């Protein structure tokens, strides 16, 4: 298991402002337009829009930074 990484409030704010479709496309992920959202080609149950994501199969979603790290709890 990897080492836990702490993020500052500023780093978390910056992560939440990321445009996820652009971020994913810049890293080679293939996306399909689905209405106002994008679906991942590699996993159609995951949609992204702006800085938010949602996994329809798991019924979970959120921002680029999920807020589940130790400082956010």
Helices and strands as residue ranges (DSSP letters): H 9-16, H 20-26, E 31-34, E 37-40, E 46-49, E 52-55, E 60-63, G 70-72
